[in-house]
């Protein structure tokens, strides 16, 4: 990726991480380009994301907050480790003065970042669906099968509902074949559906004739969102809590 303002992002998909090598200048003009570029890359990163900023010029100390913003967003989804690589004392000092190092681990090189990253137990399952009336039933059967394999019955009811809504939303509003992904990390179950249409999924104020759609997703999940994918198109994601935990939170 090269922005109109001279910021360059080059991805490197490694076995242990996806590295975003950033060069050019971080300015008030390129702040959003850097943030969105790394977040889009994270949608396709299976393990972790590392921002290598050794070749990046920082125009203003306050702009280091972009890495905190990225870390907070990635913590919601896709909930994978994020780190920054730089050995420049000025970079490290600026991030410390902005307290960015409270949220983002900083390492001298990529191998050190990969070695130090948290490795939570994680499971992932993928299912490509046809854009057909049977897609929802296939998605629910996939959820049933995967939850049984992972011994995760506490997620199954909500996961069936969310998978159905996201798949049907994709078929209704795009010409894509939905790509359903299920992930389990510690006590977090993540459902996402990718498609080839870059238009953002929008939560409507009122239900439509097709049902509650994304409103039901918003009401059922801890967090949900939509992000552009580095490969093109978008991913709509949702984070579930175990049903017993969700019911306790509601009761409180």
N, C-alpha and C positions, 0 to 999 in steps of 0.2 A: 504494500500500500504506500502510495506517495500522495500526500495532501497537496492542495494548491499552494500552500504556504511553506512547502519545503520540508515537511516532516516525513521521515521514511520509517516504515515498519516492515521488517522482513521476518516471516515466521520460519522456525526450524522445528519440525516434528521429530523429537527424539524418543527413545524408548522410555525414559524416565520423566519426560516433561515436554511441554511445548514452549519454546523460547521465542519471545518477541524482541528482536534486536532493533533498538530505536536509535536513529541518528537524525541530525538536523538540530532544530532549536525548539525547546518548549517555551512557548510564549502565550500570552492571553489569547492570541488568534488560533494557535494550534492545540490549546488545552483540550477542547472537545474532541478534536481529531484523534489525539493520543488516547484519551479515555475510551472513546467508542471503538477504536481500532483494537485495543487490548481486550475489551469486553466481547467484541464479536469473535475474536480468536478463541476466547475462553469457551464459547458455545460448542466448539468442536474438539476441545482439549480433553483427552480421556483421563489424564493423571494429575497434572499440575500445570500452572502457568508461571513463567519466569520472565520478568521484564529486564532485559539487559540494557542499561542506560549509560554504559561507559562512553559511548560516542555521542551523547546527547548534551547539548548546551542548554543550560537553565537560565532563562531571562530574568526571573524574579523568584525570590525565596518562597513567596506565598504560593507559587504554582506547584510546589512539591506536594500540595494537598491532593493533587490528582491521583497519586498512588494510594492515599487513604480512601478516596472515593471508589477507586477500582476494587480495593480489598473488601470494602463494605458490601459492594454489589456482588462480588464473587462469593462472599460468605452466604448470601441469600441463595444464589444459584449461579453456577453449577456446584457450589460447595466443594471446591477443590482447593488445594494449597496454592497460595500466591506469594511470590517473593520478588525482590529487586536485586539485581547484580550491578555493583559498581565498586571500584577500589579507589575512586577519587575522594580524597579527604573533604573537599568542598561539598560534594554531593551528600556524603554521610553527615557532615555537620549541619547542612541545611535541612535534611530530613529530621534530624534530632531536634533542631530548633522549632520545627513545625509539628513535632510530636508524631510525625508519620511513622517513625520506627516503633511506636507502640502498637501499630496495626500491621505493619509490613516487615517481615524479616529482611535484613540486608546482608548480602554475602559478597565476597570479593570476586568470585567466578561462578560459572554455571555448575561445575561438578560439586562445589561446596554447597550450593543451594539445593541440588538434588539429594545430596547426602544428608542434609539437615532437615529436610521437609518431613512433616508429619505423614505417616502412612496408615490412615484409618482403614480397617477392614472394609472392603467395598465389593459389591456385586453389581453386575450390569447385564441386562438382557435387551436385545433389539428385535423388532418385528416390523418388516415392511408389509404394508397393507395395500390392497387394491382399492381404488376409488369406486367402491360399489356399495349397494345397500347392505351387503353382508359384513362390511368392515367393522361395524360396532360390535357385532356378535363375535367376530374373530378376535377383536381387541379384548373383550371381556374374557374369552376363553384363555387368551394369552396371559392375562393378569391372574386368573385362577391357577393356571399351571405354574407360573413363576412363583407366586406367593406360597404355593404348596411346596415347591422345591426349596425355597428359602426359609421355610418354616416361619412365615410371617403372617399368620391369620389376622392379626390386629389391624392390618392395613387393607385387607382385601375388599371390604364393602365400599370404602371411600375410593379406593383405587379403581374399582370397576366403574364407579360413577364418573370420576374425573377422566379416565381414559376414554369413556364413551363420549363425553362432551367435547374433549379436545379433538378426537378423531372426526366426529360429525361436523364440528366447526370447520375443520380443514376441508372436508369434502364439500361442504355447503358453500364455502367462500373462495376456494381455489380450484385449480385444475390439476393439483398434485396428488401423488400417491403418499399418504401419510406414513411417516417413519416414527413408530412408537418406541420409546426407550424407557425402561424401568431401571432404577438404581436404588441400592440400599447401602447406607453408610451409618454405622452405629444405630442410633434411634431415629434416623431420618430416611424416609421413603420419598423418592423423587420420580415424578412422571413428566415426560416431555414428548412433544410431537413436533417433528420438523417437516417443513414443506419447502417448495421452491418459489413461493410467492413472497416478495419482500414487504408487502403491505402489512402494517402492524395490526395485530389482533386488538380490537377495541371493546371495552366493557360498555354496553349500552345502558342508559339510565332506566329503561323500562323493558320488561320481557317482550319478546316478539312471538309471532305465531309459531315459531319453531321451538319455543321453550325458553328456559332460563339461561342456557348457554354459559357464557363466561361469568355471569352473576352467580350461578351455582358453584362454579370453580372458586370464585372469590370467597364465598360463604363457607366452603368446606375445607379450604386449605389454610395452612399457616402463612404461606406467601405464594404469589404467582406473578408471572411477568412474561414479557415477550422481548426477544432480542434478535437483531439481525445476525445471521450466520456468516462467518468468514468465507465459507464456500458458496455463499449466495442463499437467497431465501431467508427464512426465519425459523426460530424455535420458540414455541410456547411451552412454558414449564410451570410446574406446581409442586410445592413441598407439602407433604402430609405429615401429621403427627399420628402416633398410634391412637386408635380410637378410644382406648381407655384414658389416655392422657388428655385428648381433646374434650372428652366428656367431663373430666375433672376440672379443666380450665373453665368450661362453660358454667359448671355448678358454682365455682368460686366467684 
